[in-house]
Amino acid sequence: MPENRFGSDRWEYPTYYTAMSYTLSPEPEERITVSDCEDGEKPKEKRPYSDLFDPVTTSSVACIGGADGPTSIVFGGSKQGMLYVACSALHFEPVKDIEWRITFHEKYFKDCSTALI
């Protein structure tokens, strides 16, 4: 990932991650996600804080994720199963050993739609 990808001259962001593709067979009935067990590294400040209205970051950058954690990307379908992709947390240097967490999501209630007034 290019270093200037985020367009900031004040912060240096981690740019290294590991992408893993996998298939599931048979295709599960419930949702399954795969995520990195480690948190990503936080951005490093390149120049000192000088402007009171300059944006400030307090959290790390995620490569792929939703509001409550990483999300899988699904590519097409075939007789061999669908191809999924999971990305590790971002780091400043390459990481060789990633510990992946598999989460099995259980659906407790049926889908429903409700009109809000």
All heavy atoms as an XYZ file, in Angstrom:
928
protein
N       0.860     -1.165      0.000
C       0.000      0.000      0.000
C       0.914      1.239      0.000
O       1.844      1.302      0.796
C      -0.874     -0.040      1.258
C      -1.830      1.104      1.358
S      -2.866      1.060      2.848
C      -3.739     -0.443      2.634
N       0.680      2.224     -0.850
C       1.538      3.406     -0.903
C       1.506      4.188      0.407
O       0.484      4.270      1.073
C       0.929      4.252     -2.026
C       0.011      3.361     -2.763
C      -0.381      2.265     -1.848
N       2.654      4.760      0.792
C       2.752      5.498      2.050
C       1.911      6.759      2.061
O       1.409      7.162      3.090
C       4.207      5.845      2.349
C       5.006      4.636      2.772
C       6.408      5.004      3.183
O       6.637      6.144      3.610
O       7.276      4.130      3.063
N       1.753      7.424      0.920
C       0.986      8.669      0.874
C      -0.495      8.417      0.586
O      -1.216      9.321      0.235
C       1.579      9.626     -0.160
C       1.547      9.045     -1.555
O       1.162      7.900     -1.748
N       1.964      9.828     -2.524
N      -0.933      7.198      0.747
C      -2.304      6.795      0.436
C      -3.346      7.619      1.201
O      -4.407      7.901      0.707
C      -2.461      5.305      0.768
C      -3.851      4.770      0.654
C      -4.140      4.435     -0.769
N      -5.434      3.780     -0.824
C      -6.188      3.793     -1.883
N      -5.791      4.383     -2.965
N      -7.338      3.197     -1.884
N      -3.029      8.032      2.429
C      -3.998      8.716      3.264
C      -3.909     10.231      3.164
O      -4.680     10.939      3.780
C      -3.849      8.256      4.721
C      -4.045      6.770      4.862
C      -2.957      5.925      5.014
C      -5.312      6.221      4.809
C      -3.139      4.554      5.129
C      -5.500      4.843      4.915
C      -4.409      4.017      5.076
N      -2.964     10.774      2.403
C      -2.891     12.194      2.108
C      -2.574     13.096      3.284
O      -3.064     14.209      3.355
N      -1.773     12.646      4.230
C      -1.428     13.465      5.384
C       0.080     13.667      5.434
O       0.841     12.718      5.342
C      -1.892     12.792      6.679
O      -1.426     13.506      7.790
N       0.514     14.932      5.597
C       1.944     15.169      5.755
C       2.319     15.238      7.234
O       3.471     15.355      7.584
C       2.370     16.453      5.028
C       1.655     17.683      5.557
O       0.671     17.543      6.301
O       2.098     18.798      5.215
N       1.326     15.158      8.107
C       1.584     15.207      9.547
C       1.769     13.819     10.139
O       2.486     13.640     11.112
C       0.430     15.902     10.254
C       0.643     15.972     11.743
C      -0.395     16.806     12.430
N      -0.210     16.652     13.852
C      -1.163     16.698     14.721
N      -2.392     16.937     14.339
N      -0.914     16.527     15.998
N       1.109     12.809      9.567
C       1.110     11.464     10.127
C       1.711     10.449      9.165
O       1.541     10.545      7.966
C      -0.324     11.032     10.457
C      -0.970     11.878     11.488
C      -1.799     12.933     11.266
C      -0.815     11.776     12.897
N      -2.178     13.488     12.453
C      -1.595     12.793     13.480
C      -0.116     10.919     13.738
C      -1.683     12.972     14.846
C      -0.211     11.098     15.099
C      -0.984     12.113     15.648
N       2.391      9.468      9.724
C       2.884      8.321      8.962
C       2.001      7.141      9.344
O       1.844      6.836     10.529
C       4.335      8.026      9.317
C       4.898      6.836      8.597
C       6.327      6.522      9.020
O       6.887      7.265      9.844
O       6.856      5.526      8.527
N       1.392      6.495      8.349
C       0.455      5.408      8.602
C       1.093      4.061      8.269
O       1.895      3.961      7.336
C      -0.810      5.592      7.761
C      -1.604      6.802      8.159
C      -1.420      8.027      7.521
C      -2.534      6.729      9.185
C      -2.139      9.140      7.894
C      -3.265      7.838      9.566
C      -3.064      9.042      8.915
O      -3.778     10.143      9.298
N       0.735      3.014      9.010
C       1.239      1.675      8.664
C       0.675      1.247      7.312
O      -0.472      1.546      6.993
C       0.708      0.789      9.801
C      -0.430      1.536     10.395
C      -0.179      2.992     10.151
N       1.503      0.573      6.523
C       1.086      0.213      5.161
C       1.220     -1.275      4.848
O       0.876     -1.697      3.747
C       1.899      1.004      4.128
O       3.286      0.733      4.339
C       1.646      2.498      4.238
N       1.735     -2.077      5.774
C       1.921     -3.503      5.507
C       0.785     -4.315      6.107
O       0.385     -4.097      7.249
C       3.248     -4.001      6.096
C       4.448     -3.475      5.361
C       5.100     -2.322      5.797
C       4.942     -4.119      4.241
C       6.198     -1.825      5.118
C       6.042     -3.635      3.558
C       6.667     -2.491      4.004
O       7.743     -2.008      3.335
N       0.276     -5.263      5.320
C      -0.748     -6.184      5.795
C      -0.620     -7.489      5.030
O       0.062     -7.568      4.011
C      -2.163     -5.605      5.622
C      -2.568     -5.392      4.184
C      -3.263     -6.364      3.496
C      -2.238     -4.215      3.516
C      -3.634     -6.181      2.165
C      -2.598     -4.019      2.196
C      -3.289     -4.999      1.528
O      -3.650     -4.821      0.229
N      -1.267     -8.511      5.539
C      -1.292     -9.803      4.869
C      -2.723    -10.101      4.460
O      -3.636     -9.975      5.280
C      -0.779    -10.922      5.809
O       0.566    -10.620      6.187
C      -0.835    -12.279      5.143
N      -2.917    -10.476      3.207
C      -4.240    -10.853      2.719
C      -4.266    -12.372      2.561
O      -3.305    -12.966      2.076
C      -4.544    -10.180      1.394
N      -5.340    -12.979      2.996
C      -5.485    -14.427      2.902
C      -6.802    -14.733      2.196
O      -7.846    -14.167      2.523
C      -5.510    -15.053      4.302
C      -5.787    -16.545      4.280
S      -5.900    -17.306      5.908
C      -7.378    -16.568      6.568
N      -6.768    -15.614      1.210
C      -8.006    -16.051      0.558
C      -8.271    -17.495      0.971
O      -7.344    -18.267      1.198
C      -7.902    -15.921     -0.962
O      -6.853    -16.714     -1.449
N      -9.552    -17.822      1.096
C      -9.929    -19.159      1.527
C     -11.317    -19.504      0.996
O     -12.073    -18.632      0.595
C      -9.900    -19.270      3.064
C     -10.844    -18.326      3.762
C     -12.112    -18.736      4.167
C     -10.474    -17.008      4.023
C     -12.984    -17.867      4.801
C     -11.331    -16.130      4.664
C     -12.583    -16.571      5.049
O     -13.443    -15.708      5.681
N     -11.613    -20.791      0.969
C     -12.950    -21.261      0.599
C     -13.496    -22.092      1.748
O     -12.732    -22.624      2.564
C     -12.929    -22.118     -0.682
O     -12.061    -23.225     -0.471
C     -12.482    -21.321     -1.888
N     -14.812    -22.194      1.821
C     -15.482    -23.006      2.831
C     -16.313    -24.053      2.122
O     -17.090    -23.739      1.225
C     -16.391    -22.132      3.704
C     -15.701    -21.018      4.480
C     -16.728    -20.125      5.142
C     -14.744    -21.585      5.506
N     -16.145    -25.299      2.525
C     -16.908    -26.360      1.899
C     -17.293    -27.378      2.965
O     -16.418    -27.863      3.684
C     -16.070    -27.022      0.818
O     -16.796    -28.042      0.190
N     -18.547    -27.670      3.113
C     -19.682    -27.086      2.407
C     -19.923    -25.652      2.885
O     -19.462    -25.252      3.945
C     -20.856    -27.997      2.798
C     -20.473    -28.540      4.127
C     -18.969    -28.660      4.109
N     -20.640    -24.902      2.094
C     -20.946    -23.506      2.417
C     -21.747    -23.468      3.720
O     -22.756    -24.144      3.848
C     -21.740    -22.886      1.266
C     -21.823    -21.390      1.310
C     -20.486    -20.695      1.088
O     -19.641    -21.228      0.362
O     -20.316    -19.609      1.660
N     -21.315    -22.685      4.718
C     -22.016    -22.658      6.008
C     -23.375    -21.962      5.913
O     -23.569    -21.085      5.076
C     -21.065    -21.864      6.908
C     -20.296    -21.011      5.975
C     -20.163    -21.790      4.704
N     -24.295    -22.370      6.779
C     -25.606    -21.733      6.821
C     -25.537    -20.388      7.545
O     -26.267    -19.463      7.225
C     -26.618    -22.653      7.511
C     -26.940    -23.891      6.705
C     -27.975    -24.759      7.386
O     -28.768    -24.241      8.185
O     -27.984    -25.971      7.105
N     -24.698    -20.288      8.549
C     -24.546    -19.053      9.318
C     -23.298    -18.314      8.835
O     -22.430    -18.876      8.170
C     -24.415    -19.365     10.811
C     -25.621    -20.073     11.399
C     -26.880    -19.213     11.415
O     -26.757    -17.976     11.524
O     -27.972    -19.774     11.304
N     -23.221    -17.039      9.206
C     -22.091    -16.200      8.796
C     -20.842    -16.555      9.608
O     -20.906    -16.772     10.811
C     -22.451    -14.731      9.022
C     -21.468    -13.764      8.419
C     -22.016    -12.366      8.432
N     -22.123    -11.826      9.762
C     -21.285    -10.939     10.290
N     -20.298    -10.485      9.589
N     -21.459    -10.506     11.519
N     -19.707    -16.609      8.932
C     -18.412    -16.869      9.552
C     -17.472    -15.745      9.130
O     -17.432    -15.378      7.956
C     -17.837    -18.226      9.095
C     -18.727    -19.368      9.581
C     -16.421    -18.413      9.592
C     -18.324    -20.726      9.063
N     -16.713    -15.187     10.078
C     -15.718    -14.174      9.729
C     -14.343    -14.623     10.213
O     -14.221    -15.355     11.202
C     -16.042    -12.796     10.341
O     -16.159    -12.927     11.752
C     -17.316    -12.214      9.776
N     -13.320    -14.187      9.500
C     -11.939    -14.468      9.856
C     -11.247    -13.128     10.047
O     -11.346    -12.253      9.182
C     -11.235    -15.286      8.742
C      -9.782    -15.533      9.097
C     -11.959    -16.593      8.499
N     -10.560    -12.960     11.180
C      -9.895    -11.687     11.458
C      -8.561    -11.926     12.164
O      -8.327    -12.996     12.726
C     -10.791    -10.783     12.303
O     -11.142    -11.432     13.504
N      -7.718    -10.930     12.132
C      -6.420    -10.958     12.793
C      -6.638    -10.823     14.306
O      -7.420     -9.993     14.753
C      -5.583     -9.785     12.267
C      -4.129     -9.843     12.693
O      -3.800    -10.588     13.639
O      -3.315     -9.115     12.099
N      -5.950    -11.634     15.095
C      -6.069    -11.557     16.560
C      -5.366    -10.322     17.123
O      -5.695     -9.866     18.212
C      -5.475    -12.802     17.212
S      -6.474    -14.277     16.957
N      -4.409     -9.773     16.407
C      -3.648     -8.611     16.874
C      -4.278     -7.316     16.386
O      -4.885     -7.277     15.317
C      -2.204     -8.680     16.365
C      -1.421     -9.857     16.893
C      -1.156     -9.762     18.381
O      -0.916     -8.640     18.887
O      -1.188    -10.811     19.047
N      -4.110     -6.256     17.170
C      -4.530     -4.925     16.742
C      -3.468     -4.348     15.820
O      -2.292     -4.696     15.920
C      -4.686     -3.988     17.944
C      -5.877     -4.370     18.804
O      -6.841     -4.938     18.260
O      -5.843     -4.100     20.012
N      -3.873     -3.461     14.938
C      -2.918     -2.792     14.065
C      -2.114     -1.743     14.822
O      -2.443     -1.377     15.960
N      -1.050     -1.279     14.200
C      -0.229     -0.237     14.810
C      -0.855      1.130     14.574
O      -1.460      1.376     13.535
C       1.180     -0.289     14.227
C       1.903     -1.584     14.572
C       3.323     -1.592     14.059
O       4.082     -0.662     14.387
O       3.650     -2.519     13.304
N      -0.697      2.012     15.538
C      -1.250      3.364     15.437
C      -0.363      4.225     14.547
O       0.846      4.005     14.462
C      -1.356      3.987     16.819
C      -2.372      3.290     17.687
C      -2.516      3.989     19.009
C      -3.584      3.286     19.834
N      -3.832      3.980     21.088
N      -0.943      5.231     13.898
C      -0.138      6.156     13.088
C       0.903      6.861     13.948
O       0.695      7.086     15.145
C      -1.169      7.160     12.564
C      -2.471      6.437     12.639
C      -2.371      5.533     13.831
N       2.044      7.203     13.332
C       3.115      7.919     14.019
C       3.106      9.373     13.558
O       2.924      9.657     12.377
C       4.474      7.307     13.684
C       4.641      5.879     14.154
C       5.988      5.349     13.703
C       6.146      3.889     14.037
N       7.399      3.334     13.493
N       3.333     10.280     14.480
C       3.355     11.702     14.146
C       4.703     12.053     13.518
O       5.752     11.788     14.088
C       3.114     12.537     15.403
C       2.859     13.982     15.122
C       2.428     14.745     16.362
O       2.785     14.339     17.475
O       1.727     15.747     16.195
N       4.668     12.644     12.298
C       5.891     13.024     11.591
C       6.335     14.435     11.950
O       7.512     14.728     11.991
C       5.689     12.947     10.070
C       5.523     11.545      9.554
C       5.675     11.460      8.045
C       4.515     12.075      7.315
N       4.542     11.828      5.867
N       5.382     15.318     12.161
C       5.726     16.696     12.534
C       4.915     17.064     13.765
O       3.834     16.537     13.995
C       5.469     17.663     11.381
C       4.028     17.797     10.952
C       3.901     18.863      9.841
N       2.549     18.928      9.358
C       1.573     19.649      9.919
N       1.806     20.361     10.990
N       0.367     19.651      9.399
N       5.429     17.980     14.583
C       4.743     18.304     15.839
C       3.395     18.982     15.623
O       3.157     19.618     14.603
C       5.719     19.228     16.557
C       6.641     19.729     15.512
C       6.656     18.720     14.404
N       2.562     18.822     16.610
C       1.238     19.433     16.619
C       1.401     20.939     16.737
O       2.002     21.439     17.684
C       0.464     18.875     17.815
C      -0.935     19.410     17.956
C      -1.925     19.026     17.075
C      -1.258     20.300     18.966
C      -3.213     19.491     17.203
C      -2.542     20.778     19.102
C      -3.510     20.376     18.220
O      -4.775     20.850     18.351
N       0.898     21.704     15.762
C       1.114     23.150     15.779
C      -0.172     23.956     15.684
O      -0.232     25.080     16.160
C       2.045     23.549     14.635
O       1.458     23.182     13.401
N      -1.193     23.407     15.079
C      -2.432     24.146     14.864
C      -3.534     23.562     15.730
O      -3.780     22.365     15.727
C      -2.824     24.065     13.382
C      -4.040     24.924     13.053
O      -4.626     25.536     13.969
O      -4.408     24.975     11.865
N      -4.208     24.405     16.476
C      -5.268     23.965     17.366
C      -6.379     23.246     16.606
O      -7.031     22.362     17.129
C      -5.856     25.172     18.116
C      -6.950     24.886     19.124
C      -6.437     23.958     20.226
C      -7.461     26.171     19.736
N      -6.590     23.596     15.336
C      -7.672     23.013     14.547
C      -7.198     21.887     13.629
O      -7.951     21.413     12.795
C      -8.371     24.105     13.729
C      -8.990     25.144     14.621
C      -8.409     26.389     14.755
C     -10.135     24.864     15.341
C      -8.957     27.348     15.582
C     -10.698     25.811     16.171
C     -10.114     27.064     16.298
N      -5.948     21.468     13.764
C      -5.435     20.333     13.006
C      -6.155     19.060     13.452
O      -6.389     18.867     14.641
C      -3.935     20.166     13.274
C      -3.109     20.241     12.014
O      -3.697     20.441     10.940
O      -1.881     20.096     12.106
N      -6.519     18.171     12.519
C      -7.157     16.919     12.942
C      -6.193     16.078     13.770
O      -4.996     16.055     13.512
C      -7.484     16.212     11.636
C      -7.151     17.141     10.544
C      -6.402     18.294     11.097
N      -6.709     15.392     14.761
C      -5.909     14.536     15.634
C      -6.466     13.128     15.540
O      -7.670     12.927     15.560
C      -5.971     15.025     17.094
C      -5.213     14.074     18.006
C      -5.426     16.436     17.208
N      -5.575     12.140     15.444
C      -6.020     10.755     15.405
C      -5.723     10.088     16.736
O      -4.714     10.364     17.359
C      -5.346      9.986     14.255
O      -5.885      8.675     14.228
C      -3.861      9.912     14.411
N      -6.625      9.230     17.169
C      -6.424      8.522     18.432
C      -6.569      7.019     18.278
O      -6.413      6.299     19.231
C      -7.452      8.993     19.485
O      -8.749      8.795     18.959
C      -7.237     10.444     19.839
N      -6.889      6.538     17.092
C      -7.065      5.100     16.914
C      -6.249      4.615     15.735
O      -5.766      5.399     14.935
C      -8.543      4.768     16.704
O      -8.993      5.370     15.523
N      -6.108      3.300     15.639
C      -5.350      2.730     14.537
C      -6.227      2.649     13.292
O      -7.433      2.778     13.351
C      -4.827      1.350     14.928
O      -5.887      0.529     15.311
N      -5.581      2.417     12.167
C      -6.275      2.332     10.893
C      -6.573      0.866     10.601
O      -5.718      0.014     10.784
C      -5.389      2.917      9.769
C      -6.067      2.792      8.433
C      -5.046      4.350     10.085
N      -7.764      0.563     10.144
C      -8.110     -0.810      9.787
C      -8.147     -0.933      8.277
O      -8.577     -0.029      7.580
C      -9.467     -1.182     10.362
N      -7.687     -2.045      7.785
C      -7.655     -2.258      6.347
C      -9.042     -2.602      5.816
O      -9.501     -2.027      4.857
C      -6.675     -3.372      6.027
S      -6.478     -3.624      4.276
N      -9.675     -3.569      6.446
C     -11.024     -3.951      6.070
C     -11.820     -4.096      7.356
O     -11.367     -4.724      8.288
C     -11.045     -5.289      5.309
C     -10.430     -5.095      3.941
C     -12.445     -5.843      5.187
C     -10.490     -6.286      3.059
N     -12.999     -3.537      7.376
C     -13.791     -3.700      8.588
C     -15.111     -2.989      8.518
O     -15.368     -2.201      7.627
N     -15.928     -3.277      9.474
C     -17.208     -2.624      9.614
C     -17.255     -1.943     10.969
O     -16.239     -1.755     11.615
N     -18.413     -1.602     11.419
C     -18.571     -0.921     12.693
C     -18.152     -1.801     13.866
O     -17.681     -1.306     14.877
C     -20.020     -0.478     12.863
N     -18.301     -3.109     13.745
C     -17.993     -3.984     14.870
C     -16.865     -4.960     14.569
O     -16.680     -5.923     15.281
C     -19.244     -4.748     15.296
C     -19.789     -5.625     14.183
O     -19.347     -5.476     13.040
O     -20.663     -6.455     14.467
N     -16.065     -4.718     13.547
C     -14.931     -5.594     13.281
C     -14.755     -5.896     11.814
O     -15.485     -5.394     10.975
N     -13.760     -6.726     11.489
C     -13.455     -7.038     10.097
C     -14.600     -7.727      9.372
O     -15.412     -8.401      9.980
C     -12.256     -7.979     10.220
C     -11.681     -7.676     11.542
C     -12.827     -7.299     12.428
N     -14.624     -7.532      8.080
C     -15.661     -8.096      7.228
C     -15.006     -8.900      6.122
O     -13.977     -8.518      5.611
C     -16.499     -6.965      6.599
O     -16.997     -6.153      7.648
C     -17.630     -7.516      5.777
N     -15.578    -10.008      5.763
C     -15.053    -10.820      4.666
C     -15.544    -10.267      3.333
O     -16.617     -9.690      3.250
C     -15.522    -12.264      4.793
O     -14.991    -12.856      5.938
N     -14.753    -10.491      2.303
C     -15.142    -10.131      0.940
C     -15.365    -11.442      0.199
O     -14.536    -12.335      0.255
C     -14.041     -9.309      0.246
C     -13.756     -8.035      1.032
C     -14.434     -8.989     -1.178
C     -12.583     -7.267      0.504
N     -16.477    -11.555     -0.494
C     -16.817    -12.792     -1.191
C     -16.705    -12.563     -2.692
O     -17.225    -11.589     -3.211
C     -18.257    -13.228     -0.840
C     -18.595    -14.537     -1.514
C     -18.421    -13.348      0.665
N     -16.026    -13.480     -3.393
C     -15.851    -13.374     -4.834
C     -16.517    -14.540     -5.539
O     -16.095    -15.679     -5.380
C     -14.359    -13.391     -5.195
C     -13.612    -12.200     -4.724
C     -12.882    -12.249     -3.554
C     -13.637    -11.018     -5.442
C     -12.188    -11.152     -3.117
C     -12.946     -9.910     -5.008
C     -12.217     -9.982     -3.846
N     -17.577    -14.252     -6.309
C     -18.201    -15.225     -7.201
C     -18.591    -16.538     -6.566
O     -18.580    -16.708     -5.369
N     -18.942    -17.463     -7.389
C     -19.319    -18.783     -6.916
C     -18.943    -19.832     -7.936
O     -18.834    -19.550     -9.112
N     -18.747    -21.041     -7.480
C     -18.431    -22.139     -8.391
C     -18.763    -23.442     -7.686
O     -19.187    -23.457     -6.538
C     -16.951    -22.100     -8.781
O     -16.155    -22.461     -7.677
N     -18.498    -24.530     -8.342
C     -18.723    -25.832     -7.728
C     -17.771    -26.062     -6.556
O     -18.046    -26.858     -5.683
C     -18.533    -26.934     -8.774
C     -19.572    -26.912     -9.867
C     -19.311    -28.000    -10.873
C     -20.330    -27.936    -11.998
N     -20.073    -28.933    -13.019
N     -16.646    -25.392     -6.559
C     -15.655    -25.574     -5.508
C     -15.915    -24.673     -4.303
O     -15.175    -24.706     -3.350
C     -14.264    -25.288     -6.068
C     -13.908    -26.247     -7.184
C     -12.727    -25.750     -7.984
O     -12.351    -24.598     -7.891
N     -12.154    -26.619     -8.769
N     -16.931    -23.856     -4.317
C     -17.213    -22.959     -3.204
C     -16.855    -21.532     -3.557
O     -16.228    -21.251     -4.570
N     -17.260    -20.629     -2.685
C     -16.993    -19.211     -2.911
C     -15.643    -18.837     -2.299
O     -15.260    -19.372     -1.268
C     -18.111    -18.381     -2.300
C     -19.469    -18.692     -2.930
S     -20.810    -17.847     -2.120
C     -20.739    -16.284     -2.929
N     -14.952    -17.919     -2.941
C     -13.651    -17.476     -2.463
C     -13.843    -16.279     -1.534
O     -14.472    -15.293     -1.901
C     -12.763    -17.086     -3.652
C     -11.370    -16.582     -3.310
C     -10.557    -17.693     -2.638
C     -10.669    -16.091     -4.551
N     -13.322    -16.367     -0.321
C     -13.381    -15.299      0.670
C     -11.986    -14.718      0.850
O     -10.987    -15.402      0.610
C     -13.864    -15.829      2.020
C     -15.275    -16.353      2.001
C     -15.541    -17.672      1.663
C     -16.339    -15.534      2.329
C     -16.834    -18.166      1.660
C     -17.643    -16.018      2.331
C     -17.874    -17.329      1.988
O     -19.160    -17.800      1.981
N     -11.908    -13.467      1.304
C     -10.628    -12.819      1.554
C     -10.677    -12.155      2.921
O     -11.665    -11.509      3.266
C     -10.313    -11.753      0.472
C      -9.030    -11.008      0.797
C     -10.217    -12.392     -0.897
N      -9.617    -12.327      3.702
C      -9.480    -11.656      4.991
C      -8.137    -10.929      4.994
O      -7.153    -11.432      4.442
C      -9.538    -12.661      6.134
N      -8.087     -9.738      5.591
C      -6.856     -8.968      5.671
C      -6.444     -8.793      7.130
O      -7.292     -8.596      7.995
C      -7.027     -7.592      5.031
S      -7.242     -7.677      3.249
N      -5.147     -8.852      7.359
C      -4.628     -8.672      8.714
C      -4.655     -7.195      9.092
O      -4.960     -6.332      8.264
C      -3.193     -9.190      8.787
O      -2.323     -8.324      8.069
N      -4.295     -6.924     10.325
C      -4.157     -5.554     10.799
C      -2.965     -4.904     10.084
O      -2.080     -5.590      9.567
C      -3.934     -5.551     12.304
N      -2.943     -3.567     10.049
C      -1.857     -2.830      9.404
C      -0.659     -2.690     10.349
O      -0.822     -2.472     11.551
C      -2.338     -1.440      8.993
C      -3.351     -1.405      7.852
C      -3.911     -0.002      7.684
C      -2.721     -1.862      6.559
N       0.554     -2.809      9.763
C       1.804     -2.678     10.524
C       2.794     -1.840      9.731
O       2.665     -1.663      8.526
C       2.401     -4.060     10.795
C       1.536     -4.920     11.662
N       1.524     -4.836     13.029
C       0.644     -5.882     11.350
C       0.667     -5.692     13.525
N       0.108     -6.348     12.516
N       3.830     -1.328     10.418
C       4.872     -0.551      9.752
C       5.915     -1.449      9.087
O       6.578     -1.033      8.151
C       5.561      0.398     10.742
C       4.713      1.589     11.074
C       4.001      1.652     12.256
C       4.596      2.652     10.192
C       3.211      2.739     12.552
C       3.812      3.747     10.475
C       3.109      3.787     11.667
N       6.072     -2.680      9.571
C       6.990     -3.656      8.984
C       6.200     -4.929      8.680
O       5.217     -5.225      9.361
C       8.127     -3.983      9.958
C       9.012     -2.788     10.304
C       9.806     -2.274      9.123
O      10.188     -3.091      8.251
O      10.047     -1.053      9.067
N       6.628     -5.704      7.686
C       5.918     -6.955      7.394
C       5.913     -7.898      8.599
O       6.892     -7.979      9.336
C       6.725     -7.562      6.242
C       7.451     -6.414      5.628
C       7.727     -5.457      6.761
N       4.810     -8.589      8.808
C       4.668     -9.570      9.884
C       4.562    -10.943      9.238
O       3.757    -11.150      8.336
C       3.408     -9.271     10.736
C       3.205    -10.341     11.779
C       3.504     -7.905     11.367
N       5.398    -11.887      9.699
C       5.417    -13.212      9.071
C       4.350    -14.148      9.624
O       3.739    -14.894      8.881
C       6.798    -13.845      9.245
C       7.866    -13.135      8.453
C       9.177    -13.839      8.528
C      10.194    -13.030      7.726
N      11.350    -13.783      7.387
N       4.135    -14.127     10.931
C       3.183    -15.052     11.549
C       1.945    -14.301     12.015
O       2.004    -13.512     12.955
C       3.829    -15.779     12.737
C       4.981    -16.666     12.304
O       4.867    -17.277     11.221
O       5.980    -16.753     13.036
N       0.828    -14.564     11.365
C      -0.451    -13.954     11.725
C      -1.286    -15.022     12.424
O      -1.390    -16.147     11.936
C      -1.217    -13.465     10.474
C      -0.364    -12.545      9.608
C      -2.541    -12.819     10.862
C      -0.099    -11.198     10.179
N      -1.879    -14.674     13.550
C      -2.796    -15.586     14.222
C      -4.211    -15.145     13.854
O      -4.629    -14.036     14.174
C      -2.608    -15.534     15.740
C      -3.444    -16.553     16.469
C      -3.167    -16.565     17.965
O      -2.134    -16.032     18.398
O      -4.008    -17.102     18.692
N      -4.927    -16.020     13.145
C      -6.256    -15.693     12.652
C      -7.322    -16.181     13.629
O      -7.213    -17.263     14.193
C      -6.496    -16.333     11.287
C      -5.553    -15.840     10.230
C      -4.430    -16.472      9.779
C      -5.643    -14.617      9.505
N      -3.832    -15.707      8.806
C      -4.547    -14.570      8.619
C      -6.538    -13.558      9.509
C      -4.330    -13.508      7.751
C      -6.323    -12.495      8.648
C      -5.231    -12.479      7.776
N      -8.358    -15.382     13.826
C      -9.495    -15.727     14.682
C     -10.693    -16.027     13.789
O     -11.058    -15.224     12.944
C      -9.837    -14.567     15.609
C     -11.083    -14.819     16.455
C     -11.490    -13.604     17.277
N     -10.422    -13.155     18.136
C      -9.908    -11.915     18.111
N     -10.386    -11.006     17.297
N      -8.936    -11.581     18.920
N     -11.305    -17.192     13.988
C     -12.506    -17.558     13.243
C     -13.699    -17.351     14.165
O     -13.725    -17.868     15.285
C     -12.447    -19.017     12.761
C     -11.230    -19.220     11.863
C     -13.726    -19.406     12.032
C     -10.971    -20.652     11.490
N     -14.678    -16.577     13.708
C     -15.875    -16.292     14.495
C     -17.093    -16.864     13.787
O     -17.325    -16.582     12.612
C     -16.059    -14.769     14.682
O     -14.860    -14.220     15.218
C     -17.222    -14.463     15.601
N     -17.853    -17.671     14.504
C     -19.088    -18.252     13.992
C     -20.235    -17.424     14.559
O     -20.421    -17.366     15.769
C     -19.220    -19.714     14.420
C     -18.114    -20.585     13.886
C     -16.923    -20.731     14.593
C     -18.258    -21.250     12.677
C     -15.901    -21.535     14.097
C     -17.242    -22.043     12.180
C     -16.051    -22.179     12.890
N     -21.000    -16.777     13.683
C     -22.091    -15.901     14.108
C     -23.397    -16.688     14.111
O     -23.788    -17.256     13.094
C     -22.203    -14.694     13.165
C     -20.950    -13.893     13.106
N     -20.674    -12.873     13.973
C     -19.863    -13.978     12.287
C     -19.499    -12.350     13.696
N     -18.987    -13.007     12.669
N     -24.057    -16.689     15.256
C     -25.329    -17.387     15.381
C     -26.460    -16.372     15.289
O     -26.441    -15.338     15.959
C     -25.401    -18.106     16.722
C     -26.614    -18.969     16.885
C     -26.596    -19.750     18.186
O     -25.545    -19.805     18.840
O     -27.652    -20.295     18.545
N     -27.427    -16.655     14.468
C     -28.564    -15.756     14.280
C     -29.670    -16.156     15.254
O     -30.167    -17.275     15.213
C     -29.055    -15.846     12.831
C     -30.000    -14.783     12.428
C     -30.243    -14.914     10.940
C     -30.903    -13.703     10.395
N     -31.068    -13.778      8.962
N     -30.029    -15.251     16.156
C     -31.014    -15.552     17.185
C     -32.454    -15.262     16.759
O     -33.383    -15.870     17.259
C     -30.713    -14.756     18.461
C     -29.420    -15.169     19.117
C     -28.299    -14.359     19.046
C     -29.325    -16.377     19.793
C     -27.111    -14.740     19.649
C     -28.138    -16.759     20.393
C     -27.033    -15.942     20.324
O     -25.870    -16.315     20.917
N     -32.641    -14.300     15.852
C     -33.977    -13.894     15.444
C     -34.072    -13.870     13.923
O     -33.086    -13.630     13.241
C     -34.312    -12.495     15.989
C     -34.168    -12.401     17.483
C     -33.038    -11.819     18.045
C     -35.154    -12.884     18.321
C     -32.894    -11.736     19.418
C     -35.016    -12.801     19.695
C     -33.887    -12.228     20.248
N     -35.265    -14.059     13.401
C     -35.492    -13.981     11.960
C     -35.378    -12.521     11.512
O     -35.601    -11.609     12.297
C     -36.883    -14.513     11.611
C     -37.039    -15.990     11.829
C     -38.430    -16.424     11.416
C     -38.602    -17.922     11.625
N     -39.926    -18.376     11.229
N     -35.041    -12.331     10.239
C     -35.012    -10.980      9.668
C     -36.410    -10.378      9.689
O     -37.404    -11.088      9.466
C     -34.511    -11.005      8.235
C     -33.034    -11.354      8.149
O     -32.334    -11.211      9.168
O     -32.586    -11.759      7.057
N     -36.493     -9.088      9.957
C     -37.777     -8.408      9.899
C     -37.553     -6.957      9.486
O     -36.470     -6.414      9.656
C     -38.513     -8.469     11.233
S     -37.762     -7.494     12.528
N     -38.588     -6.355      8.919
C     -38.530     -4.949      8.536
C     -39.611     -4.197      9.297
O     -40.743     -4.684      9.406
C     -38.779     -4.789      7.033
O     -37.751     -5.423      6.315
N     -39.240     -3.030      9.822
C     -40.184     -2.224     10.585
C     -40.084     -0.793     10.109
O     -38.983     -0.260      9.927
C     -39.848     -2.283     12.089
O     -39.836     -3.649     12.499
C     -40.858     -1.524     12.916
N     -41.248     -0.157      9.916
C     -41.272      1.246      9.510
C     -41.105      2.123     10.751
O     -41.764      1.910     11.766
C     -42.586      1.575      8.812
N     -40.181      3.065     10.687
C     -39.982      4.018     11.775
C     -40.662      5.330     11.432
O     -40.568      5.815     10.317
C     -38.491      4.240     12.013
C     -37.689      3.011     12.404
C     -36.213      3.348     12.500
C     -38.178      2.450     13.727
N     -41.330      5.897     12.388
C     -42.052      7.154     12.153
C     -41.214      8.311     12.621
O     -40.588      8.336     13.582
C     -43.406      7.153     12.867
C     -44.254      6.016     12.329
C     -44.102      8.468     12.702
C     -45.571      5.817     13.037
